[in-house]
Amino acid sequence: MESFTLKNNVKVIFNKTNGVNVVALKVLTPVSVINEASNNAGISYITSKLMEQSTKKRSNEILANDIENIGAELYNDTDYDMSGLSMTFLSEYFDKAAEILSDVVLNPAFSDKELSFEKQNIIVALNSRKDSIGNTAYDEFIKSFYRKMSYAAPVLGANETVQKISRENLEQWHKYSYNASNILISVAGNIDKKVVKESLEKYFSLIPDGIKFEKPVFNIKHSEPIKKEIKGKFNQAYIYLAFPAPDVSDTDFVSIKVANAVLGGRMTSRLFVELREKLGLAYEVGAVYPSRREMSYFAIYIGLDKKNINLTLKKIDEILKNFCTVKISEQELKDTKTYMNGLYIMDRQTVNKQSYYCGWREIVGQGYEYDAEYLQDTDKVSTTNILDAANKIFSRYPVTIIINPDLK
């Protein structure tokens, strides 16, 4: 992997691969959900989604034909800390693909008709989340955990905010998001660097400067535990229990990732074995520690029978207390690392994923080089590191969301 900059100071990450002649080209920006406010939740997603549809030079039909004619795919990468547009294609079509993607980035049409249609799609998708007990619990959790901060809504936004987003709003957000002061280009594939540099210089050096991304200040403090019980329309119950956890820049980040795998990241994890296999208390159980640029959380989620809610909460408390008291064995740590390493390597088998992860690492401040170094840090994690990190996390006030069909 290496990097270079275009004439307008846009940074390019280039990962030269071997094998098939396929290339992934991504234009990414740190302006995303993290920058949204309570009155414009979802604007990052709808901006990038509309950018896919048409440009001022190309109608929807012409754009689709131009992409199909080179056997390419165009899609958006929008998440809490990063937004962007991506294309995958054969190496021989790099120049044409770069021209198309630059047009998409520079000249989005933001058609009123397409905006109206996309709003309907998003609102349908948001409403369908209510049909999933897991999504229902998660959406209530992030609202309670992050309160009025930008991570407090799904990436898609909220019904009331999506409906209010106008074409002018999108144009302003696009101007902020996709200017030369913010965008990052990530390329991975079997192609000559000279070809990449010439094409990107030709098309993307035209992108003007603009307002630079500013990371918002997250000031979230829980002075006491939060517990909400909600009446569900489902026959089963669900628990989402989460503790405040650090962002990707924290020294405990990798240790907590390993702890997550030990507790709930796989079929032989402690939560799965204890709650499902031994006690039969849950039909779904796991743990998640999202990688976030700002404050994250360590969550335990359980789908279960309503009669088991109290007993399950008690057993979780016992498992966590034991985890904070007794070091895991060296064998359990070794097996967990082997599992994590395997997943990590397999997840990077395509050029699309390679360009994504390098770009994401750079966007969140870890640096693109860190993607190749992460496994080394994982290997350094000790049983003591895990015990120390666990005691920091699980001593904090949790947020607990319980969906209970029997609630009056």
Buried (B, 14 or more C-beta within 10 A) or exposed (E): BEBBEBEBEBBBBBBBBEEEBBBBBBBBBBBBBBBBEBEBBBBBBBBBBBBBBBBEEBBBEEBBEBBEEBEBEBBBBBBBBBBBBBBBBBBEBBBBBBBBBBBBBBEBBBBEEBBEEBBEEBBEEBEEBEEEBBBBBBBBBBBBBBEEBBBBBBBBBBBEBBEEBEBEBBEEBBEBBBBBBBBBBBBBBBBEEEBBBBBBBBBBBBBEEBEEBEEBEBEBEBEEEBEBBBEBEBEBBBBBBBBBBBBBEBEBBBBBBBBBBBBBBBEEBBBBBBBBEEEEBBEBBBBBBBBBBBBBBBBBBBBBBBEBBEEBBEBBEEBBEEBBEEBBEEEBBEBBBEBBBEEBEEEBEBBBBBBBBBBBBBBBBBEBBBBBEBBEBBEEBEBEBBBBBBEBBBEBEBBBBBBBBEEE
